[in-house]
């Protein structure tokens, strides 16, 4: 499931971004959240909802004209990147990279 963007004609300054992880990536997880620069890296701010196929998904409205770093947090302990992200940058915290969505 790719990261998708829906630009709103009625609100040209806003984009609906769909963050999703497939079932094989979450591997039976109980919780998945998207954590990033758009929510202050708050692990509780943006939970993804489990879908019937076992994947997780959330839609978040974000201002256009910016880049946002993010990662997924699975069961509060495992970090994952979005393989469909626009690019990747060094996290600055560890050797890991952050996913980036460009709007």
DABELBEL-V896950 format. One record per residue. N is the residue number from 1. RES is the residue in three letters. PHI is phi in radians with two decimals (999 if undefined). Layout:
n=N res=RES phi=PHI
n=N res=RES phi=PHI
//
This chain:
n=1 res=UNK phi=999
n=2 res=UNK phi=-1.36
n=3 res=UNK phi=-1.17
n=4 res=UNK phi=-2.13
n=5 res=UNK phi=-2.22
n=6 res=UNK phi=-2.20
n=7 res=UNK phi=-1.42
n=8 res=UNK phi=-1.62
n=9 res=UNK phi=-1.18
n=10 res=UNK phi=-1.30
n=11 res=UNK phi=-2.35
n=12 res=UNK phi=-1.14
n=13 res=UNK phi=-1.64
n=14 res=UNK phi=-2.16
n=15 res=UNK phi=-2.26
n=16 res=UNK phi=-1.54
n=17 res=UNK phi=-1.86
n=18 res=UNK phi=-1.72
n=19 res=UNK phi=-1.69
n=20 res=UNK phi=-2.64
n=21 res=UNK phi=-2.26
n=22 res=UNK phi=-1.25
n=23 res=UNK phi=-1.00
n=24 res=UNK phi=-1.19
n=25 res=UNK phi=-1.38
n=26 res=UNK phi=-1.35
n=27 res=UNK phi=0.87
n=28 res=UNK phi=1.37
n=29 res=UNK phi=-1.07
n=30 res=UNK phi=-1.59
n=31 res=UNK phi=-2.42
n=32 res=UNK phi=-2.43
n=33 res=UNK phi=-2.24
n=34 res=UNK phi=-1.82
n=35 res=UNK phi=-2.13
n=36 res=UNK phi=-2.90
n=37 res=UNK phi=-1.14
n=38 res=UNK phi=-1.34
n=39 res=UNK phi=-2.25
n=40 res=UNK phi=1.17
n=41 res=UNK phi=0.99
n=42 res=UNK phi=-1.52
n=43 res=UNK phi=-1.14
n=44 res=UNK phi=-1.79
n=45 res=UNK phi=-1.32
n=46 res=UNK phi=-2.42
n=47 res=UNK phi=-1.24
n=48 res=UNK phi=-1.62
n=49 res=UNK phi=-1.73
n=50 res=UNK phi=-1.21
n=51 res=UNK phi=-1.72
n=52 res=UNK phi=-1.03
n=53 res=UNK phi=-1.47
n=54 res=UNK phi=1.62
n=55 res=UNK phi=-1.38
n=56 res=UNK phi=-2.20
n=57 res=UNK phi=-2.65
n=58 res=UNK phi=-2.59
n=59 res=UNK phi=-1.99
n=60 res=UNK phi=-2.21
n=61 res=UNK phi=-1.51
n=62 res=UNK phi=-2.26
n=63 res=UNK phi=-1.14
n=64 res=UNK phi=-1.42
n=65 res=UNK phi=1.49
n=66 res=UNK phi=-2.40
n=67 res=UNK phi=-2.01
n=68 res=UNK phi=-2.19
n=69 res=UNK phi=-1.50
n=70 res=UNK phi=-2.80
n=71 res=UNK phi=-2.60
n=72 res=UNK phi=-1.73
n=73 res=UNK phi=-2.01
n=74 res=UNK phi=-1.81
n=75 res=UNK phi=0.91
n=76 res=UNK phi=1.23
n=77 res=UNK phi=-2.47
n=78 res=UNK phi=-1.87
n=79 res=UNK phi=-1.68
n=80 res=UNK phi=-2.47
n=81 res=UNK phi=-1.67
n=82 res=UNK phi=-1.63
n=83 res=UNK phi=-1.15
n=84 res=UNK phi=-1.73
n=85 res=UNK phi=-1.08
n=86 res=UNK phi=-1.19
n=87 res=UNK phi=-2.89
n=88 res=UNK phi=-2.31
n=89 res=UNK phi=-2.34
n=90 res=UNK phi=-1.06
n=91 res=UNK phi=-1.27
n=92 res=UNK phi=1.44
n=93 res=UNK phi=-1.86
n=94 res=UNK phi=-2.54
n=95 res=UNK phi=-1.34
n=96 res=UNK phi=-1.26
n=97 res=UNK phi=-1.89
n=98 res=UNK phi=-1.77
n=99 res=UNK phi=-1.33
n=100 res=UNK phi=-2.33
n=101 res=UNK phi=-1.94
n=102 res=UNK phi=-1.87
n=103 res=UNK phi=-2.00
//
